[in-house]
Amino acid sequence: MDEKDICEINCSNEQKVEQVQKIIKQENITGVTQLFKALAEENRAKIVYALCCEDELCVCEISEVIGATVANTSHHLRNLYKQGIVKYRKEKKLVYYSLDDEHIKQMMMVALVHKKEVEEDG
């Protein structure tokens, strides 16, 4: 960290700090961090983005898209399912995955736009 990124004196507003701490305690921040951890792995992020592009894909299609084995892809999909990021439906011997809801797609698309803006500014 650069010295210009640090306050030169401590001027905390105690009331403001207490107010924000109270708000944070009311939210499930741990759950949010688990969600972002699940998305922080590159293959899982690719899976989520693939499901942003196509509403539904079977496990075999997803494995081809990300260039991984079906077993490895299934492992990632289980992780995403446990975090409430994807849902699935079974049709005979095929399993199809889709995003759990529109919020997941919005998060991914906002993250991609943000990354492009940072790269343009940098």
C-alpha positions, 0 to 999 in steps of 0.5 A: 500500500502506498502512503498516499492511500493512508490517512495521515491522522486518525479522525474517525467519526465514532457515531458513523463507525457505530452506525455502519457496524450495526448495519453490517451486523444485521446482514449475512456478510459471511453468506455473501463472501461464500457466494463470491468465493464460489465465483472466484474460481475461474472454471466456475466463473466460466460456467456462470458466464456460459449460463448467462449466454445460454439459459440452460446447458447439460453437464456435457456441454458445460464441460466442453465449453470450459475445457474440463472433464465431465467429473471436474465440471460436475464438481464445480457445478455441485459447488455452485449448486450448494451456494444457490448460484445454479439449479438443475433439472434431470431429463431421463439420463441428462442433467441440465443446469441454469442460473438460479435466478436473474440476480446471478446473471446481473452480478456477472454482467456488472462484474464484466462491465466493471472490469472492462472500465477498469482496464480502459482507465488503467 
